Amino acid sequence: MIQKATTGNASALHWFKSSYSDSSNSNECVEVAAAPNAVHVRDSKNTHGPRLALAPAAWAGFVAYAARR
């Protein structure tokens, strides 16, 4: 996990929700934003709250793991 955002200005990130997000239950959504050196993840209900910044390889590993579930 990356400790510090590498984008410089995190407000300039383009956030999106997964196409698998259940629109009938907005309490279970996360948003993702890709940057050159990190993939950022946040809670869609708390957009100014804490965020995770993952190395692209770590994100790819997580997505591969989640896809098998």
BAFI-3210 file (N, C-alpha, C; in Angstrom, 3 decimals, decimal comma, padded with zeros to 6 digits):
// residues 69
n [1|2|3|4|5|6|7|8|9|10|11|12|13|14|15|16|17|18|19|20|21|22|23|24|25|26|27|28|29|30|31|32|33|34|35|36|37|38|39|40|41|42|43|44|45|46|47|48|49|50|51|52|53|54|55|56|57|58|59|60|61|62|63|64|65|66|67|68|69]
n.u [000,841|000,473|001,613|001,267|-000,539|000,139|-000,535|-000,419|-002,567|-005,269|-007,932|-008,248|-008,624|-010,352|-013,142|-014,921|-017,658|-017,973|-019,348|-020,659|-021,761|-024,447|-027,206|-029,505|-028,734|-027,126|-025,335|-023,182|-021,106|-018,060|-015,667|-013,362|-010,267|-007,913|-004,475|-001,239|000,744|-000,657|-003,642|-006,563|-008,885|-012,087|-014,800|-017,995|-019,989|-018,731|-017,015|-015,034|-013,633|-011,396|-008,980|-007,701|-004,563|-003,230|-000,555|-000,319|000,116|-000,656|-003,382|-004,224|-003,786|-005,663|-008,093|-008,040|-008,211|-010,727|-012,402|-012,510|-014,191]
n.v [-001,169|002,243|005,014|007,752|009,921|010,019|011,745|014,447|016,533|015,419|016,023|016,293|013,828|011,338|009,882|006,769|004,409|000,866|-001,146|-003,230|-002,365|-002,235|-000,512|-000,380|-000,568|001,648|001,709|000,064|000,763|001,489|003,787|004,263|005,570|005,986|006,681|007,656|006,340|005,023|003,440|004,699|004,341|004,866|005,410|005,692|007,049|008,802|010,930|012,760|011,572|009,073|007,509|004,842|004,213|002,362|000,441|-000,120|-002,873|-004,179|-003,526|-004,839|-007,470|-007,683|-007,303|-009,551|-011,563|-010,954|-011,379|-014,097|-014,829]
n.w [000,000|-000,679|001,101|000,734|-001,383|-004,859|-006,811|-006,557|-006,708|-005,326|-005,706|-008,388|-009,451|-011,379|-010,401|-010,222|-010,063|-009,745|-012,356|-011,313|-008,974|-006,727|-007,335|-005,842|-003,253|-001,799|000,269|000,011|-001,737|-003,398|-004,693|-007,354|-008,516|-011,005|-011,178|-012,465|-010,823|-008,847|-007,589|-006,432|-003,782|-002,383|-000,049|-001,307|000,009|001,661|000,478|001,093|003,031|004,448|002,252|000,277|-001,191|-003,617|-004,988|-008,505|-009,166|-006,818|-006,768|-009,115|-008,342|-006,251|-007,679|-009,373|-007,434|-006,241|-008,426|-008,607|-006,617]
ca.u [000,000|001,215|001,235|000,981|-001,032|001,210|-001,087|-000,258|-003,854|-006,216|-009,248|-008,271|-008,835|-011,652|-013,674|-016,049|-018,139|-017,995|-020,610|-021,277|-022,359|-025,890|-027,814|-030,588|-028,137|-026,023|-024,448|-022,115|-020,380|-016,765|-015,277|-011,961|-009,661|-006,575|-003,445|-000,080|001,499|-001,502|-005,085|-007,153|-010,179|-012,754|-016,194|-018,802|-020,830|-017,876|-016,020|-013,936|-013,059|-010,140|-008,799|-006,564|-003,788|-002,563|000,298|-001,097|000,238|-001,489|-004,771|-004,459|-003,894|-006,950|-009,169|-007,990|-008,725|-012,162|-013,110|-012,654|-015,145]
ca.v [000,000|003,500|005,845|009,128|010,017|010,427|012,534|015,866|017,114|014,309|016,472|016,220|012,446|011,003|008,768|006,044|003,224|-000,356|-001,479|-004,249|-001,745|-002,427|000,808|-000,447|-000,534|002,602|001,593|-000,890|001,195|002,151|004,459|004,043|006,532|005,557|007,691|006,975|005,496|004,494|003,307|005,240|003,755|005,588|005,097|006,633|007,836|009,727|011,249|013,547|010,771|008,358|006,829|003,936|004,372|001,086|000,301|-000,790|-004,338|-004,611|-003,421|-005,920|-008,699|-007,661|-007,503|-010,957|-012,340|-010,689|-011,949|-015,535|-015,029]
ca.w [000,000|-000,744|002,233|000,336|-002,757|-005,777|-007,902|-006,311|-006,364|-005,330|-006,160|-009,847|-009,857|-011,973|-009,617|-010,803|-009,360|-010,528|-013,014|-010,475|-007,800|-006,629|-007,172|-004,862|-001,921|-001,910|001,425|-000,263|-002,935|-003,330|-005,932|-007,709|-009,436|-011,411|-011,410|-013,047|-009,901|-007,784|-007,754|-005,215|-003,447|-001,306|000,223|-002,081|000,918|002,397|-000,545|001,662|004,105|004,169|000,968|000,124|-002,420|-003,844|-006,171|-009,555|-009,082|-005,693|-007,221|-010,077|-007,554|-005,556|-008,663|-009,779|-006,298|-006,097|-009,573|-008,371|-005,507]
c.u [000,889|000,719|000,770|000,510|000,060|000,707|-000,859|-001,561|-004,915|-007,601|-009,363|-008,499|-010,236|-012,151|-014,821|-016,406|-018,092|-019,349|-021,345|-021,904|-023,870|-026,544|-028,956|-030,055|-026,908|-025,067|-023,257|-021,289|-019,026|-016,529|-013,778|-011,513|-008,239|-005,692|-002,213|000,634|000,665|-002,936|-005,686|-008,546|-010,769|-014,195|-017,054|-019,715|-020,044|-016,717|-014,865|-013,226|-011,777|-010,156|-007,636|-005,868|-002,953|-001,656|-000,508|-001,021|-000,605|-002,962|-005,104|-004,599|-005,214|-008,095|-009,204|-008,557|-010,235|-012,963|-013,340|-013,689|-016,545]
c.v [001,235|004,406|007,233|009,153|010,566|011,325|014,018|016,487|016,024|014,735|016,407|014,794|012,260|009,729|008,097|004,850|002,037|-000,543|-002,571|-003,663|-001,896|-001,087|000,796|-000,406|000,355|002,540|000,682|-000,508|001,793|002,808|004,282|005,140|006,065|006,769|006,952|006,002|004,874|004,336|003,712|004,653|004,549|005,088|006,130|007,486|008,923|010,139|012,096|012,806|010,084|007,669|005,867|004,277|003,110|001,154|-000,444|-002,315|-004,888|-004,568|-004,561|-007,256|-008,788|-007,939|-008,965|-011,854|-012,180|-011,327|-013,441|-015,836|-014,988]
c.w [000,000|000,371|001,832|-001,110|-003,658|-006,890|-007,732|-005,851|-006,472|-005,785|-007,678|-010,355|-010,436|-011,282|-010,357|-009,941|-010,306|-011,187|-012,241|-009,215|-007,854|-006,351|-006,170|-003,432|-001,963|-000,725|001,163|-001,490|-002,585|-004,678|-006,115|-008,663|-009,739|-011,653|-011,945|-012,103|-008,801|-008,256|-006,419|-005,025|-002,296|-001,165|-000,497|-001,208|001,641|001,490|-000,035|002,789|003,685|002,812|001,074|-001,182|-002,573|-005,063|-007,235|-009,495|-007,937|-006,070|-008,181|-009,357|-006,818|-006,526|-009,122|-008,679|-006,183|-007,234|-009,394|-007,294|-005,951]
res [m|i|q|k|a|t|t|g|n|a|s|a|l|h|w|f|k|s|s|y|s|d|s|s|n|s|n|e|c|v|e|v|a|a|a|p|n|a|v|h|v|r|d|s|k|n|t|h|g|p|r|l|a|l|a|p|a|a|w|a|g|f|v|a|y|a|a|r|r]
***
